[in-house]
């Protein structure tokens, strides 16, 4: 019988914030592939530290294919109309949250930035 050592240690302090985020998303993806339950995934500003190429891959292969509900809290420059089209009919709802002078928050259902 052949034994393969798969343990590998790496220096997490050398990773950029974007690399750390992708690592955590990959870890979550792996756990969800092994789990028989669907649990929600919640992420705030998902593309703040991610370059354009990786934004596309994350949209197509993570957000679109992940089972269960996904809650994405984004800025107006992160999730573009293109990303919304890629997600397509899998998009269950959208809400615009506006804050006025830290005194009032409005939640508008069915609306996204620029609509």
C-alpha positions in Angstrom: 0.0 0.0 0.0 1.3 3.4 -1.0 1.0 6.3 1.5 0.8 9.9 0.3 1.5 12.8 2.6 -1.0 15.5 1.8 -0.3 17.9 4.7 1.3 21.1 3.5 2.0 24.1 5.6 2.2 27.5 4.1 2.8 31.0 5.5 -0.6 32.6 5.7 1.0 35.9 6.7 2.5 36.1 3.2 -0.9 35.9 1.5 -2.6 39.1 0.3 -6.1 39.9 1.5 -7.5 38.8 -1.9 -5.7 35.5 -1.6 -7.0 35.0 1.9 -10.5 35.7 0.7 -10.2 33.2 -2.2 -8.8 30.6 0.2 -11.7 31.0 2.6 -14.2 30.8 -0.3 -12.5 27.6 -1.5 -12.6 26.1 2.0 -16.3 26.9 2.2 -16.9 25.4 -1.2 -15.1 22.2 -0.1 -17.1 21.9 3.1 -20.3 22.4 1.1 -19.3 19.7 -1.3 -18.9 17.2 1.6 -22.1 18.4 3.5 -25.6 17.1 2.8 -27.1 20.3 4.0 -27.6 23.6 2.3 -26.7 26.5 4.4 -26.6 30.2 3.5 -23.4 31.9 2.4 -23.1 35.5 3.4 -20.4 37.8 2.0 -19.8 41.5 2.3 -17.9 43.4 -0.4 -16.9 40.3 -2.2 -14.8 41.9 -4.9 -13.1 44.7 -2.9 -9.7 42.9 -3.1 -10.2 40.8 -6.2 -9.0 41.6 -9.7 -11.3 41.6 -12.8 -10.3 38.1 -14.1 -11.0 36.5 -10.7 -14.3 38.4 -10.3 -15.5 36.7 -13.4 -14.5 33.3 -12.2 -16.0 33.8 -8.8 -19.3 34.9 -10.3 -19.5 32.0 -12.8 -18.1 29.2 -10.7 -18.8 30.2 -7.1 -21.9 32.3 -6.9 -23.7 30.6 -9.8 -22.9 27.0 -8.8 -23.0 27.1 -5.0 -26.0 25.3 -3.6 -28.2 27.2 -1.1 -28.9 30.8 -0.6 -26.2 33.4 -1.1 -26.4 36.9 0.4 -24.1 39.3 -1.3 -23.6 42.8 0.2 -21.8 44.8 -2.5 -20.9 48.3 -3.4 -22.1 49.9 -6.6 -18.8 49.1 -8.3 -18.5 45.4 -7.4 -21.5 43.5 -8.8 -22.0 45.1 -12.2 -24.9 44.6 -14.6 -22.7 41.9 -16.4 -22.4 40.0 -13.1 -26.1 40.2 -12.5 -26.7 38.8 -16.1 -24.3 35.9 -15.4 -26.2 35.0 -12.3 -29.4 35.4 -14.3 -32.6 33.6 -13.2 -30.8 32.2 -10.2 -31.1 35.7 -8.7 -33.9 35.4 -6.2 -34.1 39.1 -5.2 -32.2 42.3 -4.9 -32.4 45.1 -2.5 -30.9 48.6 -2.5 -29.9 49.8 1.0 -29.4 53.5 1.3 -28.1 55.3 4.3 -28.7 59.1 4.7 -26.3 60.9 7.0 -26.1 57.9 9.4 -29.6 58.9 10.6 -31.9 57.0 8.3 -31.6 53.7 6.3 -34.0 52.9 3.5 -34.4 49.4 2.0 -35.8 49.3 -1.5 -36.9 45.9 -2.8 -36.4 44.9 -6.4 -33.8 47.6 -7.1 -30.1 47.7 -7.5 -27.6 50.5 -8.0 -28.3 52.5 -11.1 -31.8 51.1 -11.7 
